[in-house]
């Protein structure tokens, strides 16, 4: 982590961590993912943030609804393949109960993808979320990350809306394992 944090201006995971800190995000629900690894590390090292590792992305929707009821803000970190795992919980609990939700989705199946199994959901992620009436925006450039996350976080918690920021595979880097 020290090696990565040396140039914080160009370190999008650190920039997201700073936005979370500035907006008093207390609970981070996540399914372990290499694309979110540095962000998870930054948040785990912050004593004011609770990191909750999930077995399925849909657990995070309920968990963050409970956090909101308990007076805390949170965010859900997942990979694009995990969007399909939480369709019902996004469509039901957040809508029926009018809870805010911010999802940060690391994309797969795009830029120089090596795994053909990631391509179908990678292509469908934005369309699936939009069909659920989720506000979707995409980050392709490091310079846009902080402003975009901050704006979508504000939108979620000021209007009780469901928002997803898709972090492009070009931004996060193609996996090579």
Secondary structure, DSSP 8 states (H G I E B T S, - for coil): -HHHHTTGGG-HHHHHHHHHHHTTEEEEEE---GGGHHHHHHHHT-TT-EEEE-SSHHHHHHHHHHHHHTT-EEEEEEEHHHHGGGHHHIIIIIHHHT--EEEEEE--SSTT---GGGHHHHHHHHHHHHHTT-EEEEE-SHHHHHHHHHHHHHHHHHHT-EEEEEE-HHHH-----
